[in-house]
Amino acid sequence: MKLTRKGKVTIIIAALVLIAGIFVTVKAININNKVYQPINKQDTKHVKEKIKNNKPISIAIFGVDSNKERESENIGERTDSIMLASINPKTKTTKLVSVPRDMAVNIPGYSNHDKVAHAYAYGGSKTAVQTLKNEFNIPIDGYITVDMDGFKKTIDALDGVNVKSNKSFTFNGTKFKAGEKVKLNGQEALDFVRSRKEEGAGDDEGRQERQRIIIEATSKKLKNNLNVNNFNELMNVAQDNITTSFNLNDTRKLITDYKSATEHFEKISIDGVNQIENDGIWYFEADKDAKQQIVKTYKNNLKS
């Protein structure tokens, strides 16, 4: 179990700020809200009470890939990144678990041995959340899904976004230098967040951090650059690229009352081995003892 401490605004808050902006906008212009997609309406009341009373909560965060090639083949969204966050506003701490996309799991109703990244493709957020709940034996109160491919259209409509790269690497011929501020168009931003195994890119953790950077930059640019000419286009694109089980009131509460907890977090990586198994496919097998320790740490942070 590897721990990394950071003090920046996390992908959680960056995504929630963007969600809140979309909620307010679609309500104001009375268009269909595609963002709010609860998993189980029976659990919604219980989760709302938790948030209302500032109780610790558990959230799954998915970064998905739903490109045109996959859509044309009628293949569901595949998760490029998966994170679990236990957020405790009382202790002002967050445990953020990075789940390897190739991790071998049982996907209920579909497969008893498959990659966790495939759960979303098989059954959407409901199946992905249930898979994680079963695999780690933890509660999950809600989810946030961000389609990073879809951000390409949003960023182009905004005439690009300004970012500072967290790593030095090259992807699809585009070079990025750590600490350098650059303006990215949609395709460059997509290259920025898709990079993972390239030299210097930082694997899954590096990519998750870049997703946070792009979401935060897009949220900021949306806030400052909406006008009568791009309003409808931007909002329609934005709400096509992000979904959550939290409604507007929940989102606002999470931004205000849980923000301090998300800014003081431990990022936890799962130990294990990558190997080709009997089916000829490459999997990540988590170390059982390490996983049990992570679950213990995660659950302890959910205690009131």
Secondary structure, 3 states (H helix, E strand, C coil): CEEEEECCCCHHHHHHHHHHHHHHHHHHCCCCCCCECCCCHHHHHHHHHHHHCCCCEEEEEEEEECCHHHHHCCCCCEEEEEEEEEEECCCCEEEEEEECCCEEEEECCCEEEEECCHHHHHHHHHHHHHHHHHHHCCCCCEEEEEECCCHHHHHHHCCCEEEECCCCEEECCEEECCCCEEEECHHHHHHHHHCCCCCCCCHHHHHHHHHHHHHHHHHHHHHHHCCCCCHHHHHHHHHHCEEECCCHHHHHHHHHHCHHHHCCEEEEECCEEEEECCCCCEEEEECHHHHHHHHHHHHHCCCC
